[in-house]
Amino acid sequence: MSVLTKDIIERAFWTALQAFVAVYAVGGVGGSAAAKAGAIAAVAAGISVIKGALASKIGNPDSASSVPSI
C-alpha cells in the first residue's frame, strides 16, 4: 500500500470520527440521531477521500496535503 493511500485512509478515518462525534453530541442521543450521525460521518469521510486524491495532484504527490513540499 502506498504512502499516499495510507495517508488518505488515515485522514478519512479521523474525519469520519470527528464528524460522528460532533453531530452525535449536538444532535442528542437516540436511534435516529446515531443513524444520522453515521450517515453524515460517512459523507464527510467520502469528501475527505476525494479531497486527498485531488490534493495529491496539487501538492506533494505522496501526500494527501494540498501544501507543496518544501
C-alpha positions in Angstrom: 0.0 0.0 0.0 1.4 3.4 -1.0 2.2 6.2 1.4 -0.5 8.3 -0.3 -3.2 5.6 0.1 -2.3 5.2 3.8 -2.4 9.0 4.3 -5.8 9.3 2.6 -7.3 6.4 4.6 -6.0 7.9 7.9 -7.4 11.3 7.1 -10.8 9.8 6.1 -11.0 7.8 9.3 -10.3 10.7 11.5 -12.7 12.9 9.6 -15.4 10.4 10.0 -14.8 10.0 13.7 -14.7 13.8 14.2 -17.9 14.3 12.2 -19.7 11.5 14.0 -18.8 12.8 17.5 -19.7 16.4 16.6 -23.1 15.5 15.1 -23.9 13.0 17.8 -23.0 15.4 20.5 -25.1 18.2 19.0 -27.9 16.0 17.8 -28.5 14.2 21.0 -28.8 10.5 21.9 -31.2 8.1 20.2 -31.5 5.7 17.4 -32.4 8.3 14.7 -29.6 10.6 15.9 -27.0 7.9 15.8 -28.0 6.8 12.3 -27.9 10.4 11.0 -24.6 11.0 12.7 -23.2 7.9 11.0 -24.5 8.9 7.6 -23.0 12.4 8.0 -19.7 10.9 9.1 -19.7 8.6 6.0 -20.3 11.6 3.7 -17.6 13.6 5.4 -15.1 10.7 5.0 -16.0 10.4 1.3 -15.4 14.1 0.8 -12.1 13.7 2.7 -11.0 10.9 0.3 -11.9 13.0 -2.8 -10.0 16.0 -1.3 -7.0 13.9 -0.5 -6.8 12.4 -4.0 -7.2 15.9 -5.6 -4.7 17.4 -3.2 -2.0 14.9 -4.2 -2.3 16.4 -7.7 -1.8 20.0 -6.4 0.8 19.5 -3.7 3.2 16.7 -2.8 2.2 13.6 -4.9 3.0 11.3 -2.0 0.7 13.2 0.4 -3.0 14.0 0.8 -2.0 17.5 1.8 -2.5 20.3 -0.7 0.6 22.1 0.6 3.5 21.7 -1.7 6.6 20.0 -0.2 9.4 22.4 0.5 
